[in-house]
């Protein structure tokens, strides 16, 4: 299982890089927090480890890898 900001981090890195390349000082840039989080379950790994993932937990996942 993974719970994190996922691909949104890459977009924010691009925004920060663009601002720095335009002359902004890194110390003056605001700290940005992720606004979207993803919950991903890897069923193939869970089965290899002998774990049963409840259906209710699967329903909450944004992505299920089979």
C-alpha positions, 0 to 999 in steps of 0.5 A, spaced: 500 500 500 502 507 498 499 513 501 502 519 498 501 525 494 503 522 487 504 525 481 502 532 484 509 533 486 512 533 479 508 538 477 510 543 483 517 541 482 516 544 475 513 550 478 518 551 483 524 550 477 520 555 473 520 561 478 528 560 480 530 560 473 526 567 472 530 569 478 526 568 484 530 566 490 529 559 493 529 562 500 523 567 498 519 562 495 513 559 499 512 552 502 507 548 498 503 543 500 500 537 496 492 538 496 491 531 493 493 524 496 493 518 492 491 511 496 494 505 491 494 498 493 498 492 490 494 486 490 500 482 486 504 483 492 499 482 497 498 475 494 505 474 494 506 475 501 499 471 503 495 477 505 488 478 504 486 485 503 478 486 505 473 489 499 472 495 503 479 497 503 479 496 495 473 500 495 477 506 498 483 505 493 484 510 488 488 505 484 489 497 485 494 494 481 493 487 480 
